[in-house]
Amino acid sequence: MGLPPKSPADFVWQNRILILKSEETIRAWSMEEQRPNLKDRKLLVFQFNEEKLISTNCQVPIDEGQFLEKLVEKKDQNIQWVLIGLDGDIKKSGKEIPNPEEIFKIIDAMPMRQSEIRKSTIDGL
């Protein structure tokens, strides 16, 4: 018997989440190419196309419906992506397909990420 599917709430304080809802995002986001950046930022990426999960770097089963609900929480049907912080709150969303550098810049400006960067710098000394 497998594990029950995970919801976004199951990742609070463990991972940041990026939910992408467009076929165009697949071209912009190559999981293999971005693997070190994703791991360093504790970022799980979920790519959906027509309400179906088509790509992710998450290793556990998820409740796709609960992830898609995060896109409609913004009350704007044209939202193509949402970024969820470690605290489980939506930090940013948009209608335009974000490139990885934009998302990493947003994450790197977050207070929790700044703390992680300082800690890794101290640990690396």
KEMI-970571 format. One record per residue (C-alpha): residue in three letters; x, z, y. Coordinates in steps of 0.5 Angstrom, whole numbers, plus 500, padded with zeros to 3 digits. Layout:
BEGIN
ALAXZY;...
This chain:
BEGIN
MET500500500;GLY503498507;LEU503502513;PRO497501518;PRO498496523;LYS501499530;SER498499537;PRO502499543;ALA501506544;ASP505507538;PHE511505541;VAL511509547;TRP517513549;GLN521508544;ASN520501546;ARG518497552;ILE514491551;LEU513484553;ILE507481551;LEU507473552;LYS500469552;SER502462552;GLU505456548;GLU510455554;THR513462553;ILE516460546;ARG521455550;ALA523460555;TRP524466550;SER528465544;MET529471540;GLU535469537;GLU539468543;GLN536474547;ARG537479541;PRO543483544;ASN539483551;LEU533485548;LYS536491543;ASP540494549;ARG533494553;LYS529497547;LEU524491549;LEU520488544;VAL517481545;PHE510479542;GLN509471543;PHE501469542;ASN498463542;GLU491462542;GLU490469540;LYS495469534;LEU501472534;ILE506467533;SER513470534;THR516477535;ASN522481534;CYS518487532;GLN519489524;VAL513492523;PRO506490522;ILE502490529;ASP494490531;GLU494484534;GLY487485538;GLN490492541;PHE496488544;LEU492482547;GLU487487550;LYS493489554;LEU493482557;VAL485483559;GLU486490562;LYS489487568;LYS482484569;ASP485477571;GLN483472565;ASN489468568;ILE495473566;GLN500470562;TRP504476561;VAL505483561;LEU511488561;ILE509495559;GLY514501560;LEU517506556;ASP511511558;GLY506506556;ASP504503563;ILE503496565;LYS509495570;LYS508488571;SER504482570;GLY504475572;LYS501468571;GLU507464571;ILE511464565;PRO517469566;ASN524467564;PRO528472561;GLU533474567;GLU527475571;ILE524480566;PHE531483565;LYS532484572;ILE525488573;ILE527492567;ASP534494569;ALA531496576;MET526501572;PRO528509573;MET528510566;ARG533504565;GLN537506570;SER538513567;GLU540509560;ILE545505564;ARG548511567;LYS548515560;SER551509556;THR557508562;ILE558516561;ASP558515553;GLY563509554;LEU568513558;
